[in-house]
Structure formats: structure tokens, C-alpha cells
């Protein structure tokens, strides 16, 4: 089961989250038939979305948009406060030569571009923050966003391990944030401990859980657990939502579609579900407008 754990230090104002997202990444990438480069890049972004979604209050959502000049073009992830995550990549079959024996996510996304974070906090207008891509490795870009746009010193680690057959055998990550007033001694200690850790994928493949990751990060620093929540893929699309979109075309728009006497096919970008509306369906929609 994919899940996330959130903790806070007992003395210093430091909060941290760690998650495992292996099943989530496999399901999303299977739906989009992603090639290895896209699988790893999208998998990291899904983990980042899960971590950021856990910082929200009930009913709130966050959307991440990584957009660069590389062959992947863009990565979109949406996360809800209840642990629901979804996402897709612009070019799921993009490919590049290996770099130092590893998939080249940075050049796949592109060194030049932007990360836009949009939060629906159930207010009149959503909050939106945009920063330039920092390294295009996903984790560092999220940490840079927190520092630049929200002024919260943060460390983010994300990992996806891809087997030769294309299956993801380990995926997850962590997020640590220092809240004001900052305790420099504790922050320095955390930085040193992060630097000593093996890679996220190495830890997860060895059987480490989110609880284990946090215990390693907070070694010698007292903390207590705030919550544990499940993480899962779920799409927000439905036939009814697509119908509402067709209603928004107005009577003339629907009549124009009817004039072509063609069926309308709509595919959800997140889950790849197909919705078909034939002329009889469009006639019914027009009738409802009247």
C-alpha cells in the first residue's frame, strides 16, 4: 500500500513528510504507456505532488506544472488533501541517451523553463506561484519553489527505480521544512544527515518504510507523528463533467456539432478514459438547453 507519514520535531520548528508511491507511479505510467525517461520524470513529480498535497487542509488541492524546452515538454500533477494524486507527461514516449549510465531527466524536461504551483485553497482566487526551473531534476525544483515563492527553507528528495522490464519497483520521497523561528543548529544537523543518506530508491528497495526514512533523517532529534494517510490514484473526470463542458458551448456550438453528424470523442488527459457522444446524445443536450 502507498502511504505517507507526517511528523514534527518536538523542540525545533521542523516538519517533515515521507512517502512511498510505487503503486501510484506504476498505475499512472501504465495508463499512459510511458517510456523509461517519462516514467522516472513523471514518477518523481507524482511523489512531489503527494508530499505537497499532504500540507493542505481538507478540501484543498494543488497543481504542479513543470514546463521546459526538452522532449518531455511538460509534466502536470494534481494532488488533493486526502491523498489522491493524478498526473501525466506531455510526451510519454520521449527518449534520450543515458547520461553517466542514468536516465537524463534534466535534459528530458529541459534546462530552460518554469515550475508553476497553483493551490485551490477554497478562496475567491487560487494562489499561484511561478519560478524558473532550477535543475530540472524535479526534487530540487520543488525545494527552490518553496524557498523562492513561499520563503520556507526546504529539502526535497524523490526517487524512482525502474526495472529492466519497465516496471517501477520503488518510488517515494521526503520533504523537510524549517518553519520560523528557525533553529540553525537543528537545521545544520538535518543537512548533514541528509547528505549521509543513500539514495531514496536504494533505501526503499532495501525495505525501508516512510517511518524508517523519517527515523534516519531525525536521528538524535526528538519528534512525534502527526498522521499517516493512504496515497492513491483517482481521476476527477466523469461523463457528467464532460456533458457540462458540452453545455458550456451553448446552443449554437452544439448545433454546429450536430450539423457535422459526427460523434464526439473526448479523452481525459489524466486517466485516458474515453467518452463518446453520438448525434442522439448531442440532440438530447440541445433539448435540455431549450
N, C-alpha and C positions, 0 to 999 in steps of 0.2 A: 504493500500500500504506500502511495506517495503521501507525505505529510510534512508539516512544518512545525518547528518549535520556536517560541519567542521567550526571551529571558531579559532580565535587567539586573545590573550589578547592585549589591546591597549598599555600598557606600558611594562610589563614583557614579556620575550620571551617564552610564553607558548602557545602551540597549543593543541586543543582538538577536539575529534570527538565523536559523539554518534549516535547510530543506533537502529532501530527496524527491526528484521529479522524473525518475526513469520511465515509469509507465506513461506519464503525461507526454513526454517527448516522443516516445515510440508511437503513441496513438496519433498525435498531430502529424508527425512526419510520415506515417503510413498513409494517412488520408491525403497528403499532398504529394506522395511519391517522390520524396526529396532525394537528391544525390548526396553523397557524403559531406561536401562542403556546406550545403544548405542545411543538412541535418544538424551539424555541430553549431553553426551560427544561430539557427532558429532555436535549437535546444538551449543554448546559453540565454537567449533573450526570454524564453519561456520561464526559465528559472529566475531571472531577474524580475519578471513580471509577478511571479508568485510571491517573492520577497516583498516587493513594493505594495502589492495588494494587501498583505497582512498588516501594513501600517495604517490602513484606512479604518474608518468607523463603519458600522453596519449600514449597508445600502449604498456605499460609495464605490466608485470604480476608477481605475487608472488605465490609460492607454499609452503605450510606448511606440514611437515611430523612429526607427533608425533608417536614415536615407543617405546613401553615399553614391559615389561615382564608379563603384565596382560592378561586376557582373551580377551579383545578387540583387542589385538595385535598392531594395528596401526590405525591412522586416517590421511587421506590425504585430503587437501583442496587446491583448486586453485582459485585465485581471480584476476580479471582484473581491470585495472584502471577505466573502465567505469561502475563499479558496478555489473558486472557479477560474480557470485560465484557458485562453484560446489564442491562436496566432497563425500567421502564415508568412511566407517569404515571397518576394516579387518574382524571382526566377528560381524555382525549385530544382532545376536541372543544371544550374550554373556550375562550372568546373574550372579549376586552376591547377597548375603543377604544385606538388608538395614543396614546402619551404622548410629546410632543415629536417626533413622527414615527417613534417606535420602538416595538417590541413591549414591553408593560408586564409584564415577568417578575415584578418585585417584588410588584405587586398581584395578579398571576395566582396566585402561590404564597400570598400573604397576608403582611401585615406582622407578624402575631402567630402564633407557632408555634415549633416546635423542630426541631433537627437532631440525629438520633441516629446515632452511628457504632458499629457492632458489628464487632469483629475476632475471627475464629476463629484463634487462634494455636496450635491443637493442644494446648491445655492442658485442665484439667478443666472450667473455665468460660470462656466467651468474655468478652473485655473489652468493656465498653460505656460510652460517654461521651455525655452529652446536654447541649446548650447551646441557649439561645434563638436564634431566627433573628436575625441581625444587621442585614442589609439586604434579605434575601430575593432577592438577585441571584445566589446560588449561590457564586460565587468568594469574595466577602467573607465569606460564612458559613463556608466551609471554613477560611479563614485565621483567623477568630475561634475556630473549634473548636480548631485547633492551639494557639493561644495560651492559651485558657481551660482546655481539658481536658488537653492534653499539655505545656503550658508550653514550647512551641517557637515562637519568633518566626518567622512565615511570611508569604510574599506569594504570592498565587494569582491568576493571570489566565486567564480562559476566554472563548472566543468561538465563536459560530455564525453564519454568514452564510447567509441564506435568499433564494433567488432568487424572482422573481415566480411561477414555476410550482410553488413549494413544495419544490423540490429544494435540498438543502444543498450549497453549492459550496465551503465552507471551514469547518472546525471543528477546534479544538485548544486548547492552553493551556500554561501553565508553572506550576511550583511551586518556590519558593526557600525554604530553611530555614537559619537560623543556629543552629549547634549550639554548646554550651559547650566551652571558654571562648570567648565572643563577641569578635569583633574589630570594635569600634564604627566604626572608620574605613572598613573594607570594607563594613559594613552600610550606612552613610550613603551610600557611593558607589553601591551597588546600588539604594538607594531613589531616588536622583537619576536613575539610568539607566532605571529602570522608569518614572519619571514622564515621561521624554522620549520613550518609545516610542510609536509609533502604536498603534492598536487591534490586538488579536490577529488579528481577521478581516482587517484591512487588510494586515497582514504576510503572512498565509497566502495571500491572494488575489493578492498580488504575486509569489508563487512562493517565499517564504521557507520553509525546512525547519526541523525541530526543531533541527538543528545551527546553523542561521543564527540562530534565536531566542536560543539559549544564547550564541552569539558576541556578539550585541548586548548581552545582559544582562551578560556578563562582560568587556566591553571594558576592557582595561587591567588585568584581574585574571587571573593565570595559573590554569589549571585543566586537568584531564585527564578523559577519558571513561572511565566505568566499564562501561557496557553500552549496547547497542541491542537493543530487543526489539520483536517484532510485536505489534500490538493487533488483536483481532478479536472479533466477537460469537460466542458459543456458549452454548446453554442447557444446563442440567444435568438437564432433565426427561427422562423416558423412560416407556414403558408399564410397565416393571418397577417403577419408583418409584411409579407410581400404584397398581399392584397391591398394593404393600407398604402403601400408605395404606388400601386397602380391607381388607387383612388386619387392620390395627390397629383396625377397627371391631368385631372379634370376631364370633363365630358368630351371636349374636342380631342384631347390626347388619346382617350380610349377609342373614340370613333375612328381616329386615324389608324390605330392598330387593327380595328375591325375591318377597315377598308382593304387592308392587305390580305385579310382572310388567312393569316398565318398564326400558328400557335406561338406563344411567348414562352421562352425558356429562361429561367433565372437560376444562377448557381451561386450559392453562398461562398464567399471568399474564405471563410474560416473553416467550415466543415465539409465543403464540396457537395452539400445536399442540393439536388436538382428539384426545381419547382416548375411545373408545366401548366400553362393556362391556354386552353384552346378557345376558339371563337365563341363557344357556348358560355364559357366562364366569363369572357370579356363582355358578352351581351348581358349577363346577369349583373356584372359590376356597373355597366351603364344604366341598367334599370334601377339599381339601388340609388344611383345618383339622382335619378328623377323623382 
